[in-house]
């Protein structure tokens, strides 16, 4: 925040392809070293959403897809996540 209010900075532009897209209604969380985690409701290897990690680097932020959700009805994990992720007491995502 500067003296006039909040500043907006784009960390990463999702394409809607294999990297995911459409953040939906979920929030994001940071780990202890500054990585950012969240979910997206579309995209990924199956087009049904992803869990992602954004890692700060010297040249900007790098996105990694940690998990791609399967097609609805074809997997037990569901599809198109509408909530974010959390860490448990041991620090597991």
C-alpha positions as a Markdown table, in Angstrom:
| # | Residue | x | y | z |
|---|---|---|---|---|
| 1 | Unk | 0.0 | 0.0 | 0.0 |
| 2 | Unk | 1.3 | 3.4 | -0.8 |
| 3 | Unk | 0.1 | 6.7 | 0.6 |
| 4 | Unk | -2.8 | 6.9 | -1.8 |
| 5 | Unk | -4.2 | 3.3 | -1.5 |
| 6 | Unk | -3.5 | -0.2 | -2.7 |
| 7 | Unk | -1.4 | -0.9 | -5.8 |
| 8 | Unk | -2.4 | -3.7 | -8.1 |
| 9 | Unk | 0.3 | -5.9 | -9.6 |
| 10 | Unk | -0.3 | -8.8 | -12.0 |
| 11 | Unk | 1.9 | -11.7 | -10.9 |
| 12 | Unk | 1.0 | -14.2 | -13.6 |
| 13 | Unk | -1.5 | -14.3 | -16.5 |
| 14 | Unk | -3.2 | -17.7 | -16.7 |
| 15 | Unk | -4.0 | -18.7 | -20.3 |
| 16 | Unk | -6.9 | -21.0 | -19.6 |
| 17 | Unk | -5.0 | -23.9 | -21.2 |
| 18 | Unk | -2.9 | -26.5 | -19.3 |
| 19 | Unk | -1.8 | -23.8 | -16.8 |
| 20 | Unk | -5.4 | -23.2 | -15.8 |
| 21 | Unk | -7.7 | -20.3 | -15.8 |
| 22 | Unk | -10.7 | -18.6 | -14.2 |
| 23 | Unk | -9.9 | -18.3 | -10.4 |
| 24 | Unk | -13.6 | -18.6 | -9.5 |
| 25 | Unk | -14.4 | -17.7 | -5.9 |
| 26 | Unk | -11.3 | -19.2 | -4.1 |
| 27 | Unk | -8.7 | -17.4 | -2.1 |
| 28 | Unk | -5.0 | -18.0 | -2.2 |
| 29 | Unk | -2.4 | -18.7 | 0.5 |
| 30 | Unk | 1.3 | -18.2 | 0.9 |
| 31 | Unk | 3.8 | -20.7 | 2.4 |
| 32 | Unk | 6.7 | -19.7 | 4.7 |
| 33 | Unk | 9.1 | -19.0 | 1.8 |
| 34 | Unk | 6.7 | -16.8 | -0.3 |
| 35 | Unk | 5.2 | -19.3 | -2.7 |
| 36 | Unk | 1.5 | -18.7 | -3.5 |
| 37 | Unk | -1.1 | -21.5 | -3.9 |
| 38 | Unk | -4.6 | -21.7 | -5.1 |
| 39 | Unk | -7.1 | -23.4 | -7.4 |
| 40 | Unk | -8.6 | -22.5 | -10.8 |
| 41 | Unk | -11.9 | -23.8 | -12.1 |
| 42 | Unk | -10.9 | -24.4 | -15.7 |
| 43 | Unk | -7.9 | -25.6 | -17.7 |
| 44 | Unk | -5.2 | -28.1 | -16.7 |
| 45 | Unk | -4.5 | -31.4 | -18.5 |
| 46 | Unk | -8.2 | -32.4 | -18.4 |
| 47 | Unk | -9.8 | -29.0 | -18.7 |
| 48 | Unk | -11.5 | -29.4 | -15.3 |
| 49 | Unk | -9.3 | -27.1 | -13.2 |
| 50 | Unk | -6.0 | -27.2 | -11.3 |
| 51 | Unk | -4.2 | -26.6 | -8.1 |
| 52 | Unk | -1.3 | -24.2 | -8.8 |
| 53 | Unk | 1.8 | -22.8 | -7.2 |
| 54 | Unk | 3.4 | -19.5 | -8.1 |
| 55 | Unk | 7.0 | -19.1 | -7.1 |
| 56 | Unk | 8.8 | -15.8 | -7.0 |
| 57 | Unk | 12.0 | -15.6 | -9.1 |
| 58 | Unk | 14.4 | -12.8 | -10.0 |
| 59 | Unk | 12.6 | -12.4 | -13.3 |
| 60 | Unk | 9.0 | -12.5 | -12.0 |
| 61 | Unk | 6.7 | -15.4 | -10.9 |
| 62 | Unk | 6.8 | -18.9 | -12.3 |
| 63 | Unk | 3.6 | -21.1 | -12.3 |
| 64 | Unk | 3.6 | -24.8 | -11.6 |
| 65 | Unk | 0.5 | -27.0 | -11.9 |
| 66 | Unk | 0.5 | -29.3 | -8.9 |
| 67 | Unk | -2.6 | -31.2 | -9.8 |
| 68 | Unk | -5.1 | -31.3 | -12.7 |
| 69 | Unk | -8.6 | -32.4 | -11.8 |
| 70 | Unk | -10.3 | -35.1 | -13.9 |
| 71 | Unk | -13.5 | -35.0 | -15.9 |
| 72 | Unk | -16.6 | -34.9 | -13.8 |
| 73 | Unk | -18.0 | -38.5 | -13.3 |
| 74 | Unk | -14.7 | -40.1 | -14.3 |
| 75 | Unk | -12.7 | -39.5 | -11.1 |
| 76 | Unk | -13.4 | -39.6 | -7.4 |
| 77 | Unk | -11.7 | -36.2 | -6.8 |
| 78 | Unk | -14.3 | -34.0 | -8.6 |
| 79 | Unk | -13.8 | -31.2 | -11.0 |
| 80 | Unk | -13.9 | -27.4 | -11.3 |
| 81 | Unk | -12.9 | -26.6 | -7.7 |
| 82 | Unk | -14.7 | -23.6 | -6.2 |
| 83 | Unk | -12.7 | -23.4 | -3.0 |
| 84 | Unk | -9.0 | -22.8 | -2.3 |
| 85 | Unk | -6.4 | -24.9 | -0.5 |
| 86 | Unk | -5.2 | -25.0 | 3.1 |
| 87 | Unk | -2.1 | -26.2 | 5.0 |
| 88 | Unk | -2.5 | -28.8 | 7.7 |
| 89 | Unk | -0.7 | -28.6 | 11.0 |
| 90 | Unk | 2.4 | -30.3 | 9.5 |
| 91 | Unk | 2.5 | -27.8 | 6.6 |
| 92 | Unk | 1.1 | -30.2 | 4.0 |
| 93 | Unk | -1.0 | -28.6 | 1.3 |
